[in-house]
Amino acid sequence: MTALAGATGIRAVPDPEFLARVDDLVARRVEEVVALLGEVGGDPAAYGGHGVDLGEQLRLRTRVPGKRVRPRLAAAGHAAAGGGAGGGSGREELVTLGAALEMLHLFALVHDDVMDRSAHRRGLETAHHLAARRHRASSARGDADRYGDSVAILLGDLLLTEASDLVADLPGRVRPAWRAMVVELVHGQLLDVTATASPHASRPAGSALVARLKTGRYTVRRPVELGALLLTDDPCLLEALATWGDHVGDAFGLRDDVLGVWGDLAVTGKPERQDLCDGTATRLLAWAAEVLAGPDLVLLDRCRDRCLDDAGARRLADAMACAGVPARAEVEIDRLLAAADGALVGTGGPAPVAPTHRTHLGDLAVALSRRTR
């Protein structure tokens, strides 16, 4: 999902050591799980070459560096609530929250890869694909894909369990927001697969809600809100951060949609036009349904039926571009960024967020919505 000054990625946190501490805690928790698995006993490899070591998979997938968007945003929310660098108030709790957010994100990625049938993620073979390949290579019994899916689901379950265990150590006022975030994420994924399977075209408002729940809320709004909740329950600040987070989360999700159609494989690591081949029910497809006609509309219908090959996806992407769909997305992203900035300033009375923190949050908003990968 890398410099803040550019639009290629996301960087910058108040404390340069913060992400290292988050990564260290994630690594320590993984080793604790590996030790627990050893105590439980039973070696999957004893059943044949198709056996997958969940501990090794946890190590492998947590060591691949991501953008750490969610811990960064939690740190920004924490700073806006008065948190400082070093070992000050709530800092250890912030590291714990950052690690929990990373493990929740990995849970979501592992399960999302199963739902999307993705073969690669972050330069690695996805868990379900790897397990299915081993199953086939060893001529194991049963259905290889079902086996692969089962292994990946269990791996994701472990990640979610560890994330939840970390959050159990945080202040009580944090946990309701965490619970809401997980429910939003799961429900958003359900709406996504349901909308993609629907014979009816998605409307823009419906597609926007799906994107907000499955992406924007757990990526932007809830992390920044959770970071602030470590220190305060001030309703004015929390409302401002929540509104900012929804606008920026919507922009982040819309940028994801754009990159899913017109992104560069060499930059994103995701096959070009993959969302069109998958028939993903995005806002872009909802907008395309309003403006395409004739053969282009036929291509759109084939996209929804997941019947497009790469050549067809290329033609549809070109038709959408000519019809102004990506330009409409850029206009909407600009509108969302302006609305996000306005939420931090407020209307009447003192601004809910101090100028220094507004600047940092504004920089993060631009980086998240203007990225190229």
N, C-alpha and C positions, 0 to 999 in steps of 0.2 A: 504495500500500500503504500544528493539529498541535502541540499543546502537550503536553508530558509530563505535566503536572498533570491534564489531562483525558484522556478516553478516545477522543478523536476522531482522534488520530494519534500521531506519534512525534517528539520533539525532545529535544535535550540531548546534548552531547558534551563531553568534558573540555576541549577547546580550541575556542573559537568560530571560529577561522580554519581549522580542520582541513577541514571540508567544502568551503570555498572553494578550498583547495589541491587537494583531490581533483578538484573540477570543472575547475579550471584545467589539471590534468594530462590529464584526459579530453579537453578541448578541444584541447590541444596535440597529443595523439596523433591526433585526428581530422584536424587540419590536415596532419600528416605523411602520413596515408593519402591525403588529397586530393592532396597534392603527388606522391605516388607514382603515383596514378592518372593524373595529368597527364603524368608522364614515360613511363608505359606507352603512352599515346596511345589514340586511338579514342574518338569521341564518340557515345554512344547516341542522342542527338538527331538525328544525321545519318541515322538509319534511319527516322525518322518521329516523329510526335507522341507515340507510345507509349513512346519511350525514357525511361528513368529514370536520373538521375545518382546513383550510389551515394554519392558524396561529399556531395552536398547532402542526401541522406537521412540520412547519418550526422550531419551538422551539426544537422539539424532535430530528430532524435530524442534526441540527447544534450543539447540545450539545454533541453528541457522538464523542469522540476524535478520530481523524484520525492521519496520520503521518505528516501532514502539510508539505509535500514535496515542494509544490510550493512556499509558503512563505519563506521557508528556502533557496531555490535557488534564489529567488528574493533578499534576504538579502545578499547572497554570491555575486551576480552580483553587488549589490549596494556597497559592501565593495571593490570589485575589481576596482570600478570606483572612489574610494577615500572616500566613506562614512564611518562614524565612529559610535560608540555606543552612547547612550544617546540621547540628543535632538539636535544633530548637523544637518548639512545641509541635507535636504531631508528626515529626519527620520520620521516625521509625514506622509509624502507622502508614505514612504515605508510601514508603517502600513496600510494605506488606500489600497495600491496595494495588500498587503498580504491578506486583508479581501476580496477584489474583486476576487482574485485568488481562495480563498476557496469557495466563493459562486458560482463562475463559475464551479468549480470542482463538487460541490454538484448538480448543474443543470445537468452536464454531467452524473453523477451517476444515478440520478432519471430517466432520459430519457433512459440511457443505460439499466437499469433494465427492463424497458418496452420492449425494443427491444430484450433483451436476455431472457425474461420471468423468471427472477430471483425472487425467493421467499424471500431471505434474503440478507441483506447487513449490514456490521458492527455490526452483532449481532441483528439487528432489522428486523422485517417484512418489506419488501419493500412497498412503497406507493401504487403502483397499486395493489399489492396482498392484502394488508389490505383493501383497498376500495372495491375490488371485493368480499372479504370474508364478509364484512359487508352487501353488497348488497344481497348476497345469504342468509345470516342469517336473514335478515329482510323481505325476500320474496318480494323485490322491483321489479318493472316492468323493462322489457328490459333485455339486455344482461349484465351479471355481469362483464365479462372481459372487455367489451368495456367501461363500466362505470369506472372500475378501471384504465384503461389506460387513460381515459379522465382526471380523477382527478390528476394522476401523471404528465401528460403533463402540466397541469395548475400549479402544484406545481413547476415544473422545470422552467416554464416561469417566475414565480415570482422571483426565484433565479437568473436567467439570467438578469432580469430587474434590480434587486438591484446591481448586479455586474457591470452592465453597468453604472448605476447611480454613483457608487463610482468612476469609472474611469473617469467620466466627470470632476471631480475635479483635475485631475492630469495634469502635463505639457503637452502641445500640442504635443511634440515629442514622447510621450508615446503612444498616441491613435492610430496611424497607425499600430504599432506593435500589440497592443491589438486587433484591428479589424482583422488583418491578422490571429492572433491566433484563434479567434472564427470561422472564415471561414475555416481554416485548420481543426479544430476539427469537425465541422459539415460535411464538405466534406469527411473527413476520415471515419466518421461513415457511411455515405452514401456508400462509396466504400466498407466498411466492409460488410454491409448487402447485397450489390449487388454481391460481390464476393462469399459470403456464399451461395447465391441462384443460382449461376451459375452452369450449368451442366458440365462445363469444369474445370479441375484442375488448381488451381492458380500456377503461376510460382513464384520462390523465390523472384525475383526482384519486382513483383507486390505485393506480400504479405508484403515485407519490406516497400514499399511505404505506404500501408494502415496503417501499425503499426506506422510508423513515423508520419503520419498526425493525426491519431485518438488518439495517446498516447504520443509519444515522444516530439512532438512540444509543446503541451500545458502543458506537465508535466515538461520538462527540458529546452529546448532551449528558448522558449519565456519568461518564468519566470526569468531566469538569465539575459536575454537581457533586459527585462523591468526594472529590478532592476537597471541595469547600466544606462539605459536611463533616469532615474530620475535625474541623475547628469551630464551626458555627452552625446555628439554625436560623440565622437572620433571614426573614422572609423576603425582604427587598433584594438582597444580594442573590439569594437562591433563585428567585423568579427571573432576575436579569440574566443569570448564567444559563438557566433552563431555556429561556427564549432564544438567547444567543446560540445555545447548543443545537436547538431544533433547526434554526436557519442554516447554520454552518453544516450540520449533519445532512440536511437536504442537499446543500451544494456539493458536499463530499460524495453523496450517493449519485447525484446527477453526473459528476465528473467520472465516477466509476462506469456509469452507463455509456458515456461518450467514449471512454477508453476501451470499453468492451466491443465497440464497433470500429472506431477509427484509430485505436492505439497502435503503437509500433511494437511488434513482437520483441525486437532487440532491446527495447526499453522496459516494457511492461512484464515480459516473461510469459505473457498469455497469448495464445494463438489469435491472430487478427480475425476480426469479425466473429469471434467465438459465440458471442451472445446471439447473433443472428442464426448461426447454425443450431444453437440450442433452443431457439424460440423463446428466450427469456422475456417475460412480460414486463418490459421497462416502460418508462414514460416516453422514451424515444419512439417505441413502436406505437404507443397510443397516439402520439402526435402525428406519426407517419400515416396512421389510418385516417386522419382528418384531411390530409393533403394529397395523398397518392391516388392515382386512377389508372384504369386500363391494365396493361401488362405489369406495371409496377405494383398494383394492388394484388394481382395474382401472386407475385413474388412474396408479398407480405403475408398472404394466406398460407403459402407454402412454408414460410418461416415459422408461423405459429404451429404448423403441423410437424415441425422438425424434419422437413423434407428437403431442405436446401443443402446443396453441395457448396464447396468453396466458391465456385464460379457464380452460382446463383446468389450467394451471400455478398459477393463483390458487387454484382449488379444492383442488388437492393441497397447496399450502403451508398453507392453512387447516386441512385435515385433519391434516397433520403437527403443526401447532401445537396443535390440540385433543388430539392423542394424546400430547403431552408431549415431542416430539422436540427442540425448541429448549431446553426446560428441562433435558433430559438433557445437552445440549451444555454448558450453563452449569455444571452440576454437574461435568462432566468437566474443564472448563477450570479450575475452582477446585481440583480434585484435582491437576492438572498443575502449577499454580502452587505449591502447597504442596510437592509433590515436588521442584520445581526449587529452592526455597529451602532445603530440607533437604540437597540435594546440595552447596551452598556451605558449609554448616556442618560437614558430615562427621560421623563417628561415632568418638568417642574421639580423644585427642590434639589437637594444634592444628588449628584450622579451616584448610582449604586456601586460603580466600580471606579477605582482611582485611575487617573490618567496613565500612569506607568503600566498598570496591568491591562488597561484598555489597549495600549499600543502592542503589548505582547500578544494578547488574544487576537488582535487584528492581524498581526503578522502570521499567527498560526492559521487563522481563517483563510488568508490568501494562499498560504502554502498548501493547505488541504484541498482547496478548490481549484487551484491552478496547476496542480502537479501533472506530470506526464507519465507517472507510473504508480 
